[in-house]
Amino acid sequence: MFEYTVKRLGLALLTLFVIMLVSYFLLRLAPGDPTRSSIMDDNPAAGQLSAEKGALGENTAMREKLHLDKPVYVGFLYWLKGVVLYADFGTSASIDPGRPVADIILERLPVTVKLNFFAVCIIYLLAIPLGIYSAVYPDSLFDRGTTFFLFFLYSLPGMWVALLLQACLCQGGLYPVFPLSGLTPDNPQILTSWQLLWETAKHYVLPVICLSYAGFAGISRFARSSMLDVVNKEYIRMARAKGLPESAVIFKHALRNGMITLITLFAGLLPGLVAGSIIVEYVFNIPGMGSLSLLSLNSRDYPLQMALFCFGGALTLGGILLADILYVVVDPRIKFSKQ
């Protein structure tokens, strides 16, 4: 197990290197950069502002600092040297000029982590029991009804759902139950501890729903499919023939083997939620990693974009490695050592 983990970590580092190399080349090849008018700034006013900055010599200094005056591969080697040798991702070029990129990410990371933690808990705590029940009683009225509802739920676009919930359930809408934006109350100093907890929970409800509904629908269907494949196996029929209670057959024998597919899906769930949080955080005006990604894209903040790409790639590879380790926990028959 230790040898396998070391090999996978080495492969993950190599994969992350390739991801960052391709990402840097694509950023440099795209039109515009932090020192000139970006894609979002192609207008006369922005051009005049850019010319004024160029007259002051700010653009030249920024290009030298970001190594944009050098070939693409040389600029990437400078960036890689700072990350590997000094753990330095650089400073922001446009969003918060001069501030370390790592500080900006660490400031916003807890917000996105909280949202995604609640979303993952809701997805798995609700989807797995629902999938198990549908597999134990296939083609029942409950199974057919939930299948239709979940496929309908899965087909709804995230932006539309977020805007619809805002229009219906937020302040200024038809039923103003939940706050319109943010994750904290406007006046926390006048609230008691319980009131503050209640008001903060209300801020989380709609964003977490928007993050979790699609994953809940998909995971529950995969759980149902996996359990249906398992409950028809020979060893399940043998366990029933021995007189074991149905609960023991399902949860002790069938569920562990049915979890293999769900663990595989978990590897891609976290990066997907982080990517989906871009829309949710934008609609609900939440200062997290999603809104930061959108800001860095619009402003062409190369150091911040590279740090975000590195974080996303590491999260994806870490999820895959964690899934491989969980395979052994769920199914002891799986061995990573050579036979």
Secondary structure, DSSP 8 states (H G I E B T S, - for coil): -HHHHHHHHHHHHHHHHHHHHHHHHHHHHSS--TTS--GGG-SHHHHHHHHHHHHTTHHHHHHHHTTTTS-HHHHHHHHHHHHHHH----B-SSSSTTSBHHHHHHHHHHHHHHHHHHHHHHHHHHHHHHHHHHHHSTTSHHHHHHHHHHHHHHTS-HHHHHHHHHHHHBTTSSS--B-SS-SS-S-GGGS-HHHHHHHHHHHHHHHHHHHHHHHHHHHHHHHHHHHHHHHTSHHHHHHHHTT--HHHIIIIIIHHHHHHHHHHHHHHHHHHHHHHHHHHHHHTT--SHHHHHHHHHHHT-HHHHHHHHHHHHHHHHHHHHHHHHHHHHH-TT---S--
